[in-house]
Amino acid sequence: MSRGTYLWVFVRRWDFEPRWWPQGEAIWDEETKEWHGFATLGKRVDIGWEFDVIAAVVAPKEHLELTDYLKQGMETGRFRPDEFPPALCVSTPVRVIKKSK
């Protein structure tokens, strides 16, 4: 990852395509080239549904917009899915099934 870029985690229930929920900034380990992040996969009513999880590298402008999205969501309690932001690099999606709350 290059300097001045940010790694973010995104989640979507597969049937919400093309909308995604930004989850937050991930931690990139320059030495191991591994990243670690956190994701919430829906709510209790989503148990049994498939979700896609990806990581994307974004520029400073998109990072600020994503940070504002999370801040507003925390203030209002409303986290709505949105179009995927412009990204410099996107990981291959990983599909998982929500098994519990």
DOPAVO-166810 format. One line per field, with one value per residue: x, y, z of N, C-alpha, C in turn. Coordinates in nm, 3 decimals. Layout:
% DOPAVO-166810
nx = [X|...]
ny = [Y|...]
nz = [Z|...]
cax = [X|...]
cay = [Y|...]
caz = [Z|...]
cx = [X|...]
cy = [Y|...]
cz = [Z|...]
This chain:
% DOPAVO-166810
nx = [0.085|0.054|0.190|-0.028|-0.263|-0.559|-0.687|-0.990|-1.273|-1.552|-1.893|-2.162|-2.493|-2.556|-2.775|-2.809|-2.666|-2.589|-2.499|-2.312|-2.199|-1.986|-1.737|-1.523|-1.187|-0.917|-0.637|-0.315|-0.039|0.274|0.503|0.425|0.244|-0.025|-0.369|-0.599|-0.926|-1.258|-1.594|-1.945|-2.201|-2.487|-2.803|-2.984|-3.203|-3.085|-2.960|-2.843|-2.828|-2.620|-2.318|-2.099|-1.762|-1.515|-1.199|-1.071|-0.851|-0.835|-0.824|-0.725|-0.951|-1.181|-1.147|-1.198|-1.470|-1.580|-1.516|-1.673|-1.925|-1.934|-1.920|-2.158|-2.341|-2.300|-2.386|-2.657|-2.759|-2.828|-2.727|-2.691|-2.676|-2.457|-2.349|-2.050|-1.741|-1.503|-1.208|-0.862|-0.760|-0.902|-0.993|-1.042|-1.374|-1.496|-1.718|-1.944|-2.149|-2.392|-2.415|-2.496|-2.619]
ny = [-0.116|0.223|0.533|0.778|0.662|0.470|0.185|0.021|-0.163|-0.329|-0.435|-0.631|-0.756|-1.019|-0.979|-0.710|-0.585|-0.313|-0.198|-0.112|-0.146|0.061|-0.037|0.045|0.164|-0.047|-0.221|-0.221|-0.428|-0.361|-0.517|-0.795|-0.789|-0.827|-0.767|-0.642|-0.619|-0.509|-0.623|-0.589|-0.810|-0.757|-0.793|-0.970|-1.070|-1.132|-1.374|-1.665|-1.557|-1.478|-1.294|-1.056|-0.973|-0.728|-0.564|-0.239|-0.007|0.333|0.680|0.994|1.176|1.010|0.862|1.056|1.108|0.855|0.835|1.043|0.935|0.717|0.859|1.016|0.806|0.693|0.900|0.925|0.670|0.551|0.357|0.340|0.144|0.213|0.332|0.189|0.341|0.531|0.349|0.266|0.015|-0.306|-0.582|-0.935|-1.044|-1.204|-1.451|-1.507|-1.678|-1.566|-1.685|-1.651|-1.420]
nz = [0.000|-0.073|0.052|0.196|0.124|0.205|0.371|0.355|0.486|0.348|0.338|0.210|0.190|-0.026|-0.198|-0.208|-0.401|-0.612|-0.374|-0.078|0.265|0.429|0.657|0.811|0.869|0.790|0.935|0.812|0.778|0.707|0.708|0.707|0.506|0.546|0.632|0.879|0.994|1.091|1.075|1.057|1.009|0.908|1.083|1.341|1.195|0.958|0.970|0.818|0.566|0.280|0.271|0.120|0.163|0.138|0.087|0.027|-0.124|-0.081|-0.186|-0.023|-0.037|-0.066|0.166|0.365|0.309|0.366|0.636|0.735|0.675|0.858|1.099|1.091|1.089|1.340|1.498|1.430|1.423|1.191|0.934|0.618|0.318|0.041|-0.285|-0.417|-0.342|-0.547|-0.600|-0.550|-0.551|-0.521|-0.323|-0.385|-0.354|-0.056|0.022|0.279|0.521|0.739|1.060|1.325|1.580]
cax = [0.000|0.138|0.167|-0.137|-0.382|-0.625|-0.750|-1.123|-1.349|-1.690|-1.978|-2.298|-2.568|-2.539|-2.889|-2.811|-2.579|-2.448|-2.478|-2.222|-2.187|-1.849|-1.723|-1.419|-1.051|-0.845|-0.496|-0.226|0.093|0.370|0.600|0.366|0.154|-0.158|-0.454|-0.696|-1.035|-1.379|-1.714|-2.073|-2.277|-2.630|-2.867|-3.036|-3.292|-3.003|-2.900|-2.866|-2.800|-2.481|-2.261|-1.969|-1.670|-1.399|-1.115|-1.038|-0.760|-0.895|-0.746|-0.766|-1.086|-1.278|-1.128|-1.272|-1.612|-1.615|-1.507|-1.795|-2.037|-1.938|-1.951|-2.301|-2.413|-2.291|-2.467|-2.799|-2.800|-2.867|-2.617|-2.754|-2.580|-2.434|-2.267|-1.910|-1.665|-1.387|-1.101|-0.736|-0.739|-1.010|-0.964|-1.142|-1.475|-1.508|-1.859|-1.963|-2.289|-2.415|-2.462|-2.553|-2.632]
cay = [0.000|0.342|0.641|0.867|0.586|0.412|0.055|0.015|-0.287|-0.309|-0.554|-0.620|-0.880|-1.041|-0.931|-0.564|-0.536|-0.278|-0.116|-0.166|-0.076|0.081|-0.088|0.118|0.152|-0.167|-0.203|-0.285|-0.459|-0.348|-0.627|-0.923|-0.764|-0.873|-0.663|-0.685|-0.524|-0.552|-0.608|-0.634|-0.873|-0.744|-0.804|-1.103|-1.114|-1.169|-1.506|-1.753|-1.486|-1.468|-1.161|-1.038|-0.887|-0.690|-0.453|-0.152|0.105|0.458|0.804|1.077|1.233|0.904|0.830|1.156|1.084|0.734|0.869|1.121|0.840|0.646|0.956|1.045|0.685|0.679|1.006|0.909|0.530|0.507|0.318|0.295|0.103|0.315|0.293|0.167|0.460|0.509|0.284|0.246|-0.129|-0.376|-0.724|-1.031|-1.062|-1.329|-1.471|-1.578|-1.691|-1.523|-1.801|-1.615|-1.275]
caz = [0.000|-0.082|0.148|0.160|0.088|0.322|0.347|0.418|0.474|0.304|0.345|0.156|0.172|-0.170|-0.277|-0.205|-0.507|-0.599|-0.255|0.024|0.393|0.476|0.793|0.881|0.818|0.833|0.972|0.716|0.832|0.596|0.715|0.668|0.393|0.585|0.689|0.979|1.005|1.160|0.994|1.111|0.902|0.926|1.213|1.372|1.087|0.843|0.990|0.704|0.440|0.236|0.267|0.057|0.238|0.058|0.132|-0.085|-0.098|-0.130|-0.177|0.090|-0.053|-0.035|0.307|0.442|0.288|0.440|0.778|0.763|0.672|0.986|1.205|1.084|1.128|1.485|1.559|1.400|1.431|1.056|0.846|0.493|0.216|-0.061|-0.399|-0.383|-0.379|-0.634|-0.525|-0.621|-0.557|-0.450|-0.305|-0.432|-0.249|0.017|0.056|0.405|0.564|0.878|1.134|1.455|1.601]
cx = [0.090|0.096|0.054|-0.261|-0.435|-0.694|-0.880|-1.187|-1.493|-1.764|-2.108|-2.362|-2.576|-2.653|-2.902|-2.722|-2.650|-2.414|-2.396|-2.233|-2.039|-1.840|-1.621|-1.283|-0.987|-0.701|-0.411|-0.091|0.192|0.468|0.543|0.279|0.014|-0.237|-0.554|-0.803|-1.154|-1.498|-1.836|-2.156|-2.426|-2.677|-2.916|-3.124|-3.215|-2.934|-2.942|-2.839|-2.650|-2.440|-2.128|-1.889|-1.552|-1.320|-1.080|-0.945|-0.821|-0.800|-0.799|-0.908|-1.193|-1.268|-1.205|-1.423|-1.660|-1.613|-1.631|-1.918|-2.048|-1.974|-2.100|-2.385|-2.412|-2.377|-2.617|-2.851|-2.843|-2.743|-2.678|-2.646|-2.570|-2.356|-2.122|-1.829|-1.554|-1.273|-0.979|-0.708|-0.849|-0.974|-1.071|-1.245|-1.467|-1.654|-1.868|-2.113|-2.298|-2.480|-2.528|-2.558|-2.499]
cy = [0.123|0.446|0.731|0.795|0.516|0.283|0.047|-0.121|-0.250|-0.442|-0.527|-0.758|-0.899|-0.984|-0.778|-0.503|-0.425|-0.199|-0.189|-0.083|-0.062|0.039|-0.011|0.092|0.026|-0.132|-0.287|-0.305|-0.463|-0.466|-0.758|-0.913|-0.822|-0.756|-0.725|-0.577|-0.588|-0.532|-0.660|-0.687|-0.870|-0.754|-0.948|-1.157|-1.161|-1.304|-1.597|-1.689|-1.487|-1.322|-1.164|-0.941|-0.857|-0.582|-0.371|-0.041|0.229|0.576|0.889|1.134|1.131|0.863|0.928|1.137|0.961|0.758|0.949|1.031|0.768|0.739|0.987|0.925|0.665|0.783|0.982|0.766|0.473|0.481|0.260|0.249|0.209|0.256|0.278|0.289|0.429|0.452|0.266|0.098|-0.194|-0.524|-0.809|-1.048|-1.200|-1.341|-1.557|-1.586|-1.651|-1.640|-1.766|-1.464|-1.217]
cz = [0.000|0.023|0.101|0.111|0.213|0.282|0.426|0.393|0.438|0.308|0.272|0.162|0.022|-0.254|-0.275|-0.314|-0.584|-0.472|-0.148|0.153|0.425|0.623|0.876|0.820|0.875|0.867|0.877|0.782|0.716|0.593|0.662|0.543|0.419|0.640|0.786|0.990|1.074|1.068|1.070|0.995|0.935|1.070|1.232|1.257|0.964|0.859|0.874|0.569|0.409|0.227|0.193|0.142|0.147|0.132|0.008|-0.039|-0.162|-0.108|-0.059|0.080|-0.014|0.112|0.396|0.430|0.366|0.590|0.819|0.766|0.807|1.101|1.208|1.127|1.278|1.557|1.542|1.420|1.297|0.971|0.720|0.395|0.107|-0.177|-0.354|-0.428|-0.479|-0.549|-0.613|-0.642|-0.474|-0.441|-0.372|-0.321|-0.184|0.056|0.182|0.435|0.710|0.952|1.267|1.469|1.622]
